[in-house]
Amino acid sequence: MSGDELWWLIAQDAFWSAVVSVGFAVLFNVPRRTLAGCALTGALGHSVRTLLIEWAGLPIEAATLVGATFVGFLALALAKRLRAPSLVFAVSGSIPMVPGLFAFRAILLLLELLGLSTSQPTAQDELLLLVVVDLTRTALILAAIALGIAMPRLLFLRYKPVI
């Protein structure tokens, strides 16, 4: 992939990720003043992930961990600047990274394996392996998102005990 194609892909990725993040934020009634921050975290976080996958060749699980960690740090900065909870930005910014394709494909393969689809399963062992791989990748990506969001908060936010 050439440099121009990569940057065009990143620009498209950033735009659609921002749309998804803002849509999620609006769905859960976040304050209007935070919508631009939600769009920024979604666009930049998913773009970091896409850049690491396409340019650096990282697997999606590792790239998601880095992207979600980036979202977590950016959410802390925006929370301080906009005086809003950091989770407003972190959760809406990480929604575009949710692995819907792997989960969807795993469920379809599981239905085919169980004989509940219209096609006849021919190689059940291969189908079972594909189901396990897709479910494992889904779980790893979701864990990477959770860890990435939590890590900056655990490192930089210190809670004072209530007496």
C-alpha positions as CSV (number, residue, x, y, z in Angstrom):
1,M,0.0,0.0,0.0
2,S,1.4,3.4,-1.0
3,G,1.8,6.3,1.3
4,D,-1.1,8.2,-0.3
5,E,-3.4,5.2,-0.2
6,L,-2.5,4.7,3.5
7,W,-3.3,8.3,4.4
8,W,-6.5,8.2,2.5
9,L,-7.5,5.0,4.4
10,I,-6.6,6.7,7.7
11,A,-8.6,9.8,6.8
12,Q,-11.7,7.7,6.0
13,D,-11.2,5.6,9.1
14,A,-10.9,8.7,11.3
15,F,-14.1,10.2,9.8
16,W,-16.3,7.1,10.2
17,S,-14.9,6.3,13.6
18,A,-15.7,9.8,14.7
19,V,-19.3,9.4,13.4
20,V,-19.7,6.1,15.4
21,S,-18.3,7.7,18.6
22,V,-20.5,10.7,18.4
23,G,-23.5,8.5,17.6
24,F,-22.8,6.4,20.7
25,A,-22.3,9.5,22.8
26,V,-25.6,11.0,21.6
27,L,-27.4,7.7,22.2
28,F,-26.3,7.9,25.9
29,N,-27.0,11.6,26.3
30,V,-23.6,12.9,27.0
31,P,-23.4,16.7,27.3
32,R,-23.2,18.6,24.0
33,R,-20.0,20.3,25.0
34,T,-18.2,16.9,25.1
35,L,-19.3,15.6,21.6
36,A,-16.2,17.1,19.9
37,G,-14.0,15.3,22.4
38,C,-15.9,12.1,21.8
39,A,-15.4,12.4,18.1
40,L,-11.7,13.2,18.6
41,T,-11.0,10.1,20.8
42,G,-12.9,7.8,18.4
43,A,-11.2,9.2,15.3
44,L,-7.7,9.2,16.7
45,G,-7.9,5.9,18.7
46,H,-9.2,3.9,15.7
47,S,-6.8,5.6,13.3
48,V,-3.9,4.6,15.6
49,R,-5.1,1.0,15.5
50,T,-5.5,1.1,11.7
51,L,-2.1,2.6,11.2
52,L,-0.4,0.0,13.4
53,I,-2.2,-2.8,11.5
54,E,-1.6,-1.5,8.0
55,W,1.8,0.2,8.3
56,A,3.5,-1.6,11.2
57,G,1.9,-5.0,10.5
58,L,0.8,-5.6,14.1
59,P,-2.0,-8.1,14.7
60,I,-5.4,-6.6,15.5
61,E,-5.3,-7.6,19.1
62,A,-2.0,-5.7,19.8
63,A,-3.0,-2.7,17.7
64,T,-6.3,-2.5,19.6
65,L,-4.4,-2.5,23.0
66,V,-2.3,0.4,21.8
67,G,-5.2,2.2,20.3
68,A,-7.4,1.8,23.4
69,T,-4.5,2.9,25.6
70,F,-4.1,6.0,23.4
71,V,-7.9,6.6,23.9
72,G,-7.5,6.2,27.6
73,F,-4.7,8.8,27.8
74,L,-6.5,11.2,25.5
75,A,-9.7,10.8,27.6
76,L,-7.8,11.8,30.7
77,A,-6.5,14.9,29.0
78,L,-9.9,15.9,27.6
79,A,-11.6,15.2,30.9
80,K,-9.3,17.7,32.7
81,R,-9.7,20.3,30.0
82,L,-13.5,20.0,29.5
83,R,-14.3,19.2,33.2
84,A,-16.1,16.0,32.4
85,P,-15.7,12.4,33.5
86,S,-12.9,10.7,31.5
87,L,-15.2,7.7,30.9
88,V,-17.4,9.8,28.7
89,F,-14.5,10.1,26.2
90,A,-12.9,6.7,26.8
91,V,-16.0,4.6,26.3
92,S,-17.4,6.5,23.3
93,G,-13.8,6.6,21.8
94,S,-13.3,2.9,22.1
95,I,-16.7,1.8,20.7
96,P,-15.4,1.9,17.1
97,M,-12.8,-0.7,18.1
98,V,-15.4,-3.3,19.2
99,P,-14.8,-6.5,17.1
100,G,-18.2,-7.0,15.6
101,L,-16.9,-8.8,12.5
102,F,-15.2,-11.6,14.5
103,A,-18.1,-12.1,16.8
104,F,-20.6,-12.2,13.9
105,R,-18.5,-14.6,11.9
106,A,-18.0,-16.9,15.0
107,I,-21.8,-17.0,15.6
108,L,-22.5,-17.8,11.9
109,L,-19.9,-20.6,12.0
110,L,-21.2,-21.9,15.2
111,L,-24.7,-22.1,13.7
112,E,-23.4,-23.9,10.7
113,L,-21.5,-26.3,12.9
114,L,-24.6,-27.1,14.9
115,G,-26.5,-27.7,11.7
116,L,-28.9,-24.8,12.2
117,S,-28.0,-23.0,8.9
118,T,-29.2,-23.9,5.5
119,S,-25.9,-25.2,4.3
120,Q,-24.7,-28.7,5.1
121,P,-21.5,-28.8,7.3
122,T,-18.9,-30.9,5.6
123,A,-15.8,-30.5,7.8
124,Q,-17.0,-30.0,11.4
125,D,-13.5,-30.0,12.8
126,E,-12.4,-27.1,10.6
127,L,-15.6,-25.2,11.5
128,L,-15.1,-25.7,15.2
129,L,-11.5,-24.5,14.9
130,L,-12.7,-21.4,13.1
131,V,-15.3,-20.7,15.7
132,V,-12.8,-21.0,18.5
133,V,-10.3,-18.8,16.7
134,D,-12.9,-16.0,16.1
135,L,-14.3,-16.2,19.6
136,T,-10.8,-16.1,21.0
137,R,-9.8,-13.1,18.9
138,T,-13.1,-11.3,19.9
139,A,-12.3,-12.0,23.6
140,L,-8.7,-10.7,23.2
141,I,-9.8,-7.6,21.4
142,L,-12.4,-6.8,24.1
143,A,-9.9,-7.4,26.8
144,A,-7.4,-5.1,25.1
145,I,-10.0,-2.4,24.9
146,A,-10.8,-2.8,28.6
147,L,-7.1,-2.8,29.6
148,G,-6.3,0.1,27.4
149,I,-9.0,2.3,28.9
150,A,-8.2,1.3,32.4
151,M,-4.4,1.5,32.3
152,P,-4.1,5.4,32.2
153,R,-6.6,5.8,34.9
154,L,-4.8,3.3,37.1
155,L,-1.4,4.9,36.5
156,F,-2.4,8.6,36.8
157,L,-5.5,8.9,39.0
158,R,-4.9,8.5,42.7
159,Y,-8.0,8.2,44.9
160,K,-7.9,9.6,48.4
161,P,-9.5,7.5,51.0
162,V,-12.7,8.9,52.5
163,I,-12.4,9.3,56.3
